[in-house]
Every structure is written in C-alpha cells, then in structure tokens.
Amino acid sequence: MNILIADDEIAIRELVGEILAGEGHDVTLAEDGEDALEKFKRTWHEIVFSDIRMPKMNGIELLAAVKEVNANTQFVIMTSHASIDNSIDALKKGAFDYILKPFEDLDIVTDAADRAIANLSGIRRQQYLLNTLARQNQELDHLNKEFREMAIRDGLTGLFNHRYAKERLADEFDRAARFGRDLTVLFMDLDHFKFFNDTHGHQAGDEILQILAGLMTEAIRESDTLARWGGEEFIVIAPETGEEEGCLIAERIRTAVANHHFPNADQQPLGVVSLSIGVASRSEGMEAPDKLLRRADDAVYNAKDRGRNRTIFCRGADQMTEVK
C-alpha cells in the first residue's frame, strides 16, 4: 500500500514512516502540506497521514486538495489534544480518521492504517459491485431492446411485422383525424408468388422476399413505415402524405422491383418479378383505419384484374384510377 506521511516535525514523520514501512507499506515522507501535495500529484497514494498544523499548507487544506485529486484516498489526521476540534472538522470534510500525538502506543499508527485499508477495500468492493451492476444493466437494456425489436420485426425480411403495422396505422390514423392531416396507405402484393415457389422452391422464394424487402426499403422515405403484412403482402404507411405523393412512392417501389434482375425472374408469367399496388388516402368522415386499408386492398385486386404489375388508386368502391 502506498502511504504518504506529511508532518513538519521530522521525528514524527520518520517514526510513522518507520512503523508503516515495517508493516510492508511503501512510504513517502513530506515536510509540509505543499511538499505532500506535490508528491501526491506525482505518485498516487492510497493513504495519507497528515499533521493538522503545518507551514505553507495545513492539514485541512491538504485534505481538500487531495480529495480533489482522488476522492477515495483515505486521509488520517495526526493531531494533538489542543487541535481536536479541528480534527473533527476534518472528519466532516472527508478525513477518514484521526489519531492523537504524542502516541501512547505505536500500534495506534498501524491500527489506523489497517482501518483505512479495510475501508478502502470496502469502497473498491462497492465500486466493483456498482460497475458490475451498471454493466449488467447495460447488457439487460441491450437485450430488452433486442427482444422488443424482435417482437416487432418479421424474422425473414427484417421488416416490421403485421402486429406493429396495425398499431402504427391506428396511431397515424388517429393523429391524422385529430389534426386534419394527410395519411396514405400502400398495399402491395407480389405477383404470381405461388407460381415462383412451386417452380423454384420455398428457399428461392424466401430469397426473393428478402431482396424485395431491401428494394422497397430503399424506395421509401424515413418517415414511412414499411411492413410485411403476411406471406407475399406488404404495406407502407405514409403520414403527412396525400394522394399524389403516395402514388409517386408506389410507382417508385413498383418500377424498382420490376426493373431489378431477380433470380429466375424471366421464368415468371410476366417475365419479371413484380408488384400489384393499391393506394388509398384518408378522407374526411372516414371513421376507422380499417376502411382506409380496405380501400387499398380493393385497389390491389383491381390491379390484378387489370393484368398485375401496376398501381391503382382507390377513392371509393367504384372509383379506381390506374397510376401512369
């Protein structure tokens, strides 16, 4: 243990130094407070024994300076009966202990050092436990975030899942209705996906879905929510977005997919891997998100009836418009 001894009386500091060195400690002697502080800053000491009355810098001032450098340093005041009030003040300011001189028994010095070492060990143990707890809390927080993310993500594509999409749609619909804001939904269905799976196998089909997810993610905006609705169906929730902009997003997605060179795409009925997309925007008086979603879904069926690989905007049951 590194111990610093500060006392302007050479006999005292050498005596204390000899006692503690005899106990196996590494001892540094200082002739006053300034000398002690300089040596403390140069080489960190776990324990400081200091006289309370010294020239240039007294023990109280040295205590404050040492605690600024390292708050855990154990500071033991050496004082006479005449200065006991100052010693109590030092304890209030962070000193660990005090001993009276002249020493009635030399064991008082080693006992004070042993108590300081025990207290320091307790502090280190506490810090270790706190650090361990903090690290475990960070790991737990990280795991909780991963679990939360897994709970809202589709395992195959990494997109948001059906449950999260329903919750997000409900939230965005309520916000749009409350504040009179635009909201548009894109419903997308992968054309002839059963044919692809039957022809090339489900593993190849899964690869198509993963590639598709990446293409769609690149085509949407940061404010949009893209989710796998189920099977080969996908949804985009586009807040603050009206009919025209929603159709532009849909066409950007559709053309990106149709122009991509998917494996075995030339063997599909249309000669490409493609999407049929239905688009619908919230209108005044629309009471629930289900109606908005139903319009987009109806538009998808209309797109399929018209030959697939196209975008249809739905304003109502008999108001279907193909986006060119």
N, C-alpha and C positions, 0 to 999 in steps of 0.2 A: 504494500500500500504506500503511495506517495504522500508524505506528510510534510507540510511547511510549518516552521516554527518562527514566529515573529515576536521578539522581545528586545527592548533596548538594553536590558541587563544581560551582559554576556554570560554570567554564571548561570542564570536561569535558562537561557535558550540552549546552552551547551548541556546542561543537566537533563533537560527534557529531551533534547536530541539524542543523548547517550542512552537514556531509558528506552526510547522508542526504537532506536537503531538496534538495541539489544533484543527487541522483540521481532526483529527481522524486517522492519519497515525501511523504506528509502526516505531519508530525512534531508531536508534543505533548511538551512538557517538563514534568518533575515534580521538585520539590526534595527529596523524600524518599519513603519507601515508602508512607506514608499518603496523601500527595498523589497518588501514582501510582495507588493502588488506587481512590481516589475518581474520578479521571479515567478510569480503565479501565472502571469500572462505568457511568459516564455515557456514554462513547463507546467502543464495542468497537474494540480494536486487534489486528491480526493478529500483530504482533511487538512484543516488549518488550525493550529493552536496559536492564539494571539493574545498578547498583553493588551489590556484595555487602555492604558496610558502610555503613549509613545510620542516622541517628537515627530514633526512633519505631517504625519497622518496617524490618528489614533485608531484604536481597535474598532470602534463603531463605524468610522469612515472606511476602514479596510473591509469590514464586513459587507457594507453596501456595495463597494467596488467589486469584491469577489463574487457576490451574488449576481451582479450584472453579467459577469463573465460566465458563470456556471451556477445556476440556482441550486443544484443538488450537492454542491460542495458542503461538507459537514464542518461547521465553524465552532470551535471551542474557545471560549473566553477564559483567559487566566487573569485573575483579579485578586486584589486584597479586600479585606473586610470593609475598608473605607470606601471602596468603589462598588459595593454590591448592588446599589440602586442602579448604577449604570449597566451592570451585568444583566439585571432583569430587563432593562430597556433593550439591551442587545438581543435577549431571547425573543422579545416581541418583534424585533426587526429581522428575525430569521436565524439567529445563532442556535445551534443545536444544544449546547450545554455550557456550563461554566465550572471551573474549579478554583479553589481558593489557594493563594500562596501567602506566606511560605507553606510548602506542602508538609502536612503532618505525617503523611505516609507516601512513599514514592509510587505505591500501587494505584494511587488516585489518578496518576497520569495514564497508566496502562488501562485502567478501568474505563476512563473517559474515551480513550482510543477504541477500546473494544465495543463500547456502546455506540460510538459513531460508525464503526464498521458494520455493526448489526443493523443500524438504522439505514445506512447506505445500501446494504444488501436488500432490505425491505423495499426501499424505493426502487431499486433496479428490478426486483421481482414484480413489483406493481407495474412498472413501466413495461416490462416484458409481457405481462398479462394483458395490459391495456393495448399494446401493439398487436398482440396475438388476436385479441378480440376485435380490434379495428380491421385487421387483415381478414379475419373470418367473416366479419360483417360485409366487407367489400366483396368477398367471394360469394357470400349468400345473396347480396344485392345483384351481383352479376348473374348468378344462377336464376334468381327470380325474374330478372329481365329476359333471360333466355327462355324461361318457361312461359312468360307472358307472350313473348314473340312467337314461340312455337304454338301457343294456343290460338293465335290469330292468323297463322300462316298456313298455306297449303303445302303439304310435305313434298309434293313432286315439283311444282313450279316455283315455289318460294313467294308466290303472290299472296295477297290477303285472301282469307277463306270466306266461305258463304256466310258464316255467322257474323264475322266482322263487317262484311259488306252490308248486311241487313241493318246492323246497328248504326253504321256510318250513314247509310241512306236515310234512316229515320231521323238522325240528328241533323243532317243537312236539310232535309225537307222541313223540319220544324223551324230551323233558323231562317230558311228562305221564306216560309209562310209568315213568320213573325215580323220580319223586316222588309218584306216585299222584294226579295232579291231573286235573281235568276238561278235556276238549277236545271241541269240537263243530265240525262242518263243515256248511256250507250249500252245496248245489249248485243252481244256478239256470239255467233255460233260457227264453229269450224265446219266447213262444208265437207260432206262425204267422209267424215272421220271413221265411221264404222267400216266403210269400204277399205280405207287405208289399214286399219287394224286387222281386218280379215285377210288382207293381201300380204301384209308385211310383218304382222305380229304386234303384240302389245308393247314390247320393248321399243320397237321402232316408233310406235305411236307415242309412247312417253317422251321419246327424244324430240318428236315434232312439237309436242306441247311445251317442252322446256325452251326450245328455240323460239316458239311463238311468244312465250311469256317475255323473253328478252326483247324481241322486236316491239311488242306493244309497250313495254316499259319505256323504251327509248322514244316512242312516238307521243306519249302523253306529257302533260305538264307536272311540275312539282305539286301543284295544288290539287291535282286529280287523284282519285283513288281507283286503282285497278285491282280487281279480284277475280279469282276463279270461282264461278258460281256453282259449277258442278260438271263433271265429265268434260265435254268439249265446249262448255258455255262460259262466257266471261262477261264482266260488267265493268263499266267505267262510270264513276260518279264525278261529275264536273260542276263544282259550285261556282257561283258568280258567272255562269255561262249560259248564254241564250241559244236560240235555235241555230243561227248562222255559224257561230263559233263551234258549237257542238258538232255540227255536220262536218266542219273542217277537220276537227280532231278525228272523227270517224273515218273520213276519207284518207287522212294521213296514215292511220293504222291499217286500213284495208289495202291501200296501194303498197305499203311497206311489206305486208305479208305476201301479197300476190306477186311482187317483184323479187322476192327472196328465193334463192335456189335451194329449196329444201331437198333432202334425200328422197329419191323416188317420186318427186312431185310430178314428173312428166307422165307417170302412170295413173294419176288421178283422172276422174271423169272429165274435169275441166282443163286438164293439162297443167294445173298449178294447185298448190295448197292455198286455199282462200277462205275468207270470212264472209258471212252474211251478217250485216249490222243493222240493228234497229235503233233509231234515235227518237227521244221524246223529251220535251221541256215542260216544266211545271207551269200550269196556267192558273189564273185567278179562279178561286172557287174549288180548286182541286183539294179534296179533304184529306187524302192519305197517300203515302208513298207507294202503296200497292197499286194504285191506279196509274201512277206515273210509270211504274215498272211494267204494268200490263200493256200500256201503250207501246213501250219499247219492244216488248216481247212480240206483240202483234205485228210490229213493223218487221221483225226478223222473219216471221212466217211469210209475210208479203214479199220480202226479198228472196226467199227460197222459191216461192211460187213464180217469181219473175226470172228465175234462172240462176240464182245464187251469185256470189262474188259481187255484191252491190250493197249500197247504203240506202235505207228508206227512212224518211222522217214521218212520224205519225202525229197528226194534230187531233185526230179523233178516229172513230171506228171506220169511217168511210172517207177519210182524208189522209191518204198515203201518197207521199211525194218522193220519187227517186232523186237522190242527190247526184248531180253530174259533175 
